[in-house]
Amino acid sequence: MTQGARVPTGRTRTRLLIGVLGTVSLLGYGAGLPALVAQSTQPHVAYMGLFGALFAVYVFATSIILRRSPDDRLLVALVLAFALLFRVSLLASPVLLSSDVYRYLWDGRVQRAGISPYRYAPAAGELAPLRDAAVYPNINRPTKP
């Protein structure tokens, strides 16, 4: 071995591997999901494939972490940092599997206007002034209160 070259310790290798796996996952969430929706003719099937692969990465990373001692604070910080980054990367992702979020936004808008969202269905004439082009057209079952 040459002088000056250090062999990474077990902790360092674990941290590096978790960093690499976290980066792969982050790219899957941040880049894979928007690309999947834009390019796939069957986004639900592609979605299951993407998240199946990301779940496999997650299981592998979890098995590595569970083998380490829990006193590695840097490893815990790395995991928490990636957890935050995963959530941030999904904020701008497209709604793919459920349109419920549009109904929640609509109900919030109705409530903010001082009207109970249980009183009228979104399609009711009394709520016409609250309609917009971004949320209202995406509500599923607009005739149901």
Protein Blocks (a to p, Z undefined) as FASTA:
>chain_A
ZZhiacddfklmmmmmmmmmmmmmmmmmmmmmmmmmmmpcblmlmmmmmmmmmmmmmmmm
mmmmmmpcfklmklmmmmmmmmmmmmmmmmmpccfkbcklmmmmmmmmmmmnopafklpc
fklmklmmmpcfklmmmpghklbZZ
